[in-house]
Amino acid sequence: MIRSDIIRGHLDSIILRLISEKDRYGYEISKEISERTSDRFHIKEATLYAVFQRLHRKELIESYYGSITHGSKRKYYRITPLGRAYLHEIAKEWQETKDIIDLFMEGL
């Protein structure tokens, strides 16, 4: 399993990317992260909701309640146009960062 401090700075990007694919609710996002990483990374519920709050404050996502399932309404999150623009910018930044780190880590 990967150390959480390695990924911590990229959680906003990960969450925005998942929400950009389709509107999602919290547990679904957590499950998707675990599945896509073959269980190498798990996000804690408190961390996930802290990311939601941060992204919402920055107006990068918005939330709404979906239909009733299992006795209660699920809170869904969707990306805003501002969030989509931000996601494109951080994707470019990530690629540049990755390229630089690869320069130093290749051959190890």
Secondary structure as UniProt FT lines:
FT   HELIX           4..7
FT   HELIX           8..10
FT   HELIX           11..21
FT   STRAND          24..25
FT   HELIX           26..36
FT   TURN            37..39
FT   HELIX           45..57
FT   TURN            58..59
FT   STRAND          61..69
FT   TURN            70..71
FT   STRAND          72..79
FT   HELIX           81..105
FT   TURN            106..107
//
